[in-house]
């Protein structure tokens, strides 16, 4: 079992980013290195904060085939079509039904969001499972554990991809405005990655989290629960924030 943290700015895609892609070259290089390390995974499970979901429930896409493109970013010619692991989805839903404190619902929507598409542009997989996030952070610890239990039961070799960006408030003119604690948040999250202390993500100061304007913390918490006792110090392959949004690429597990 392996896991990774992937940012999802569409500008990482050459046809979308254009000249701006040069300003995130460290992230591009890190994603290419990550792809080389994990090679082709049997099953990639991607949790994305942009996947449609519910405030109190996690959604999992249920159609047999999933697809998506970058038409919303004026590049409809760039996209992907991939098989959904419906057996995994069904078993995950069964496990969630048996578990108190979490609600996982099927999502009859086959169109992938950019939080999934950007990592899949770099990573190769035979099949996909796509999860949303929910409002409460605690739900994601249970979710990650259920994904791991399902993978073990079905003997799936899973790469768990926590899609998400860090603070959106790193500098004046950033998408969510500027807050001086944005950089502090990013430093603490990257430190948790480096030490392999993904449990520590749940202990971050709530005011710090709120002021950071982040979108990835729930995904990262689910990754930590998926890895469980296998959570070793990460290989933080890159971190940068040239547009006021923090982009981190990190890998957990042995390199191929």
Secondary structure, DSSP 8 states (H G I E B T S, - for coil): -EEEEE---GGGSHHHHGGGGGGGHHHHHHHHHHHHHH-EEEEEEEEETTS---SSSEEEE-SSEEEEEEGGGTEEEEEEEEEE-HHHHHHHHHHHHTSTT--EEEE---B--HHHHHHHHH-EEEEEEEE---S-SHHHHHHHHHHHHHHHHHT--EEEEEE----S-SSTT-TT---THHHHHHHHHHHHHHHT-GGGGGGS-HHHHHHHT-S-HHHHHHHHHHHGGG----EEEEEE-TTSS-EEEEEES---
